[in-house]
Structures are given as C-alpha cells and as structure tokens.
Amino acid sequence: MADWDIWAVIAVLAVATACTRSGLWMVGHRVTIPRRVQELLRYAPACALAAIVAPDFMLGPQGDIQLAVTNPKLLAGLAALAYYLWRRNMLQTIVIGMVVFTVLRVSHVFQGLA
C-alpha cells in the first residue's frame, strides 16, 4: 500500500466518524426518541461490557471454551460477582476479583513446581 493510500483511508474514516457522531447532534432537537426506547438504552453500556468481558472469562489460551474449576479467570469472575451482589461496591469488587485471580494464578504456577 502506498503512502497516499494510507492517508486517503485515514481521511475517509475521519470523515465517516465525524458524520456519524455529529449526525444526531445536528438534528437531535428535531427527533424524539420514544420513552420505552430511552428506558431500554439505559442497559446498552452494561450489555456491551458483558459482551466484551464474558468471553474472556470462558475462553482458554487456545480459544476453546473452559468452564472447568481449573479456569482461574472464571473463578475470579464468579468471586467478584458474588462479592458485588453482597456488598454493591464496584471498586472493592474489582480489587477482590483481581486478588482472587492473582492468588489462583500464583498458586497454579507454584503447584507445578511441587
């Protein structure tokens, strides 16, 4: 690919991004979104986050599904979920999930040496 091709692609993508992001801003005052749709859009960020995070919990290094007790990411995610349901504190949930994940990974590493 030549240099001008790369710059042309960057320019076209920049224009496309600007158009899609500013479209609703320019005509947003003329468009009314139904109340039911507004209520449903509240859940969009949580659904997007779940769609990104959930596969990482369940997939192994080779891309196969690992739902076994030996999967440290899945166990740490379940521990974090249980802690969140108990305490409802997001920062503590992240810390607990990372601590459980780190302990499981370290114990797995040292288990192979024994």
C-alpha positions as YAML, in Angstrom:
chain: A
units: angstrom
residues:
- id: 1
  name: MET
  ca: [0.00, 0.00, 0.00]
- id: 2
  name: ALA
  ca: [1.36, 3.40, -0.94]
- id: 3
  name: ASP
  ca: [1.61, 6.29, 1.50]
- id: 4
  name: TRP
  ca: [-1.18, 8.22, -0.19]
- id: 5
  name: ASP
  ca: [-3.47, 5.18, 0.09]
- id: 6
  name: ILE
  ca: [-2.98, 5.07, 3.83]
- id: 7
  name: TRP
  ca: [-3.63, 8.80, 4.20]
- id: 8
  name: ALA
  ca: [-6.74, 8.53, 2.00]
- id: 9
  name: VAL
  ca: [-8.11, 5.73, 4.17]
- id: 10
  name: ILE
  ca: [-7.42, 7.76, 7.34]
- id: 11
  name: ALA
  ca: [-9.16, 10.80, 5.84]
- id: 12
  name: VAL
  ca: [-12.22, 8.82, 4.73]
- id: 13
  name: LEU
  ca: [-12.51, 7.15, 8.14]
- id: 14
  name: ALA
  ca: [-12.18, 10.52, 9.89]
- id: 15
  name: VAL
  ca: [-14.97, 12.00, 7.76]
- id: 16
  name: ALA
  ca: [-17.17, 8.94, 8.31]
- id: 17
  name: THR
  ca: [-16.61, 9.11, 12.06]
- id: 18
  name: ALA
  ca: [-17.34, 12.83, 12.19]
- id: 19
  name: CYS
  ca: [-20.54, 12.39, 10.16]
- id: 20
  name: THR
  ca: [-21.91, 9.54, 12.25]
- id: 21
  name: ARG
  ca: [-21.09, 11.19, 15.56]
- id: 22
  name: SER
  ca: [-22.35, 14.63, 14.66]
- id: 23
  name: GLY
  ca: [-25.47, 13.50, 12.80]
- id: 24
  name: LEU
  ca: [-27.67, 13.16, 15.87]
- id: 25
  name: TRP
  ca: [-26.16, 16.30, 17.38]
- id: 26
  name: MET
  ca: [-27.15, 18.34, 14.32]
- id: 27
  name: VAL
  ca: [-30.72, 17.04, 14.02]
- id: 28
  name: GLY
  ca: [-31.23, 15.74, 17.56]
- id: 29
  name: HIS
  ca: [-33.59, 18.51, 18.59]
- id: 30
  name: ARG
  ca: [-35.98, 17.51, 15.78]
- id: 31
  name: VAL
  ca: [-36.00, 13.81, 16.62]
- id: 32
  name: THR
  ca: [-37.88, 12.46, 19.62]
- id: 33
  name: ILE
  ca: [-36.95, 9.08, 20.99]
- id: 34
  name: PRO
  ca: [-39.86, 7.14, 22.50]
- id: 35
  name: ARG
  ca: [-39.77, 6.72, 26.26]
- id: 36
  name: ARG
  ca: [-39.62, 2.92, 26.01]
- id: 37
  name: VAL
  ca: [-36.52, 3.12, 23.78]
- id: 38
  name: GLN
  ca: [-34.88, 5.55, 26.21]
- id: 39
  name: GLU
  ca: [-35.50, 3.09, 29.04]
- id: 40
  name: LEU
  ca: [-34.01, 0.25, 27.03]
- id: 41
  name: LEU
  ca: [-30.93, 2.30, 26.08]
- id: 42
  name: ARG
  ca: [-30.03, 2.57, 29.76]
- id: 43
  name: TYR
  ca: [-28.94, -1.09, 29.61]
- id: 44
  name: ALA
  ca: [-26.78, -0.73, 26.48]
- id: 45
  name: PRO
  ca: [-23.47, 0.01, 28.29]
- id: 46
  name: ALA
  ca: [-23.89, -2.95, 30.65]
- id: 47
  name: CYS
  ca: [-24.73, -5.26, 27.75]
- id: 48
  name: ALA
  ca: [-21.74, -4.05, 25.75]
- id: 49
  name: LEU
  ca: [-19.43, -4.55, 28.72]
- id: 50
  name: ALA
  ca: [-20.80, -8.05, 29.33]
- id: 51
  name: ALA
  ca: [-20.32, -8.92, 25.65]
- id: 52
  name: ILE
  ca: [-16.68, -7.89, 25.90]
- id: 53
  name: VAL
  ca: [-15.82, -9.36, 29.30]
- id: 54
  name: ALA
  ca: [-17.82, -12.63, 29.37]
- id: 55
  name: PRO
  ca: [-15.96, -14.37, 26.52]
- id: 56
  name: ASP
  ca: [-12.64, -13.60, 28.21]
- id: 57
  name: PHE
  ca: [-13.78, -15.43, 31.34]
- id: 58
  name: MET
  ca: [-14.77, -18.55, 29.44]
- id: 59
  name: LEU
  ca: [-12.12, -18.88, 26.73]
- id: 60
  name: GLY
  ca: [-8.79, -20.58, 27.27]
- id: 61
  name: PRO
  ca: [-5.43, -19.67, 25.73]
- id: 62
  name: GLN
  ca: [-6.18, -21.63, 22.54]
- id: 63
  name: GLY
  ca: [-9.68, -20.16, 22.16]
- id: 64
  name: ASP
  ca: [-11.53, -23.21, 23.43]
- id: 65
  name: ILE
  ca: [-14.33, -22.92, 25.98]
- id: 66
  name: GLN
  ca: [-13.18, -23.72, 29.51]
- id: 67
  name: LEU
  ca: [-15.98, -23.96, 32.04]
- id: 68
  name: ALA
  ca: [-13.97, -26.12, 34.44]
- id: 69
  name: VAL
  ca: [-12.96, -25.38, 38.02]
- id: 70
  name: THR
  ca: [-9.36, -25.05, 36.81]
- id: 71
  name: ASN
  ca: [-10.09, -21.81, 34.91]
- id: 72
  name: PRO
  ca: [-8.76, -19.01, 37.17]
- id: 73
  name: LYS
  ca: [-10.44, -16.22, 35.18]
- id: 74
  name: LEU
  ca: [-13.86, -17.82, 35.53]
- id: 75
  name: LEU
  ca: [-13.40, -18.45, 39.25]
- id: 76
  name: ALA
  ca: [-12.19, -14.89, 39.85]
- id: 77
  name: GLY
  ca: [-15.15, -13.54, 37.89]
- id: 78
  name: LEU
  ca: [-17.59, -15.61, 39.91]
- id: 79
  name: ALA
  ca: [-15.92, -14.47, 43.15]
- id: 80
  name: ALA
  ca: [-16.15, -10.84, 42.04]
- id: 81
  name: LEU
  ca: [-19.80, -11.29, 41.09]
- id: 82
  name: ALA
  ca: [-20.61, -12.84, 44.45]
- id: 83
  name: TYR
  ca: [-18.80, -10.02, 46.27]
- id: 84
  name: TYR
  ca: [-20.63, -7.38, 44.25]
- id: 85
  name: LEU
  ca: [-24.01, -8.95, 44.96]
- id: 86
  name: TRP
  ca: [-23.11, -8.98, 48.66]
- id: 87
  name: ARG
  ca: [-21.58, -5.50, 49.07]
- id: 88
  name: ARG
  ca: [-22.63, -3.45, 45.98]
- id: 89
  name: ASN
  ca: [-19.28, -1.64, 45.82]
- id: 90
  name: MET
  ca: [-17.67, -1.55, 42.38]
- id: 91
  name: LEU
  ca: [-14.13, -0.56, 43.40]
- id: 92
  name: GLN
  ca: [-13.92, -3.25, 46.06]
- id: 93
  name: THR
  ca: [-15.34, -5.75, 43.57]
- id: 94
  name: ILE
  ca: [-12.55, -5.02, 41.11]
- id: 95
  name: VAL
  ca: [-9.92, -5.36, 43.84]
- id: 96
  name: ILE
  ca: [-11.40, -8.64, 45.12]
- id: 97
  name: GLY
  ca: [-11.62, -10.07, 41.60]
- id: 98
  name: MET
  ca: [-8.01, -9.17, 40.84]
- id: 99
  name: VAL
  ca: [-6.77, -10.52, 44.19]
- id: 100
  name: VAL
  ca: [-8.59, -13.83, 43.67]
- id: 101
  name: PHE
  ca: [-7.31, -14.06, 40.09]
- id: 102
  name: THR
  ca: [-3.73, -13.32, 41.16]
- id: 103
  name: VAL
  ca: [-3.83, -15.86, 44.01]
- id: 104
  name: LEU
  ca: [-5.23, -18.53, 41.69]
- id: 105
  name: ARG
  ca: [-2.60, -17.85, 39.03]
- id: 106
  name: VAL
  ca: [0.28, -17.80, 41.53]
- id: 107
  name: SER
  ca: [-0.94, -20.97, 43.23]
- id: 108
  name: HIS
  ca: [-1.25, -22.63, 39.81]
- id: 109
  name: VAL
  ca: [2.36, -21.68, 38.97]
- id: 110
  name: PHE
  ca: [3.74, -22.97, 42.27]
- id: 111
  name: GLN
  ca: [1.58, -26.08, 42.13]
- id: 112
  name: GLY
  ca: [3.51, -27.24, 39.06]
- id: 113
  name: LEU
  ca: [6.82, -26.91, 40.93]
- id: 114
  name: ALA
  ca: [5.81, -29.09, 43.88]
...
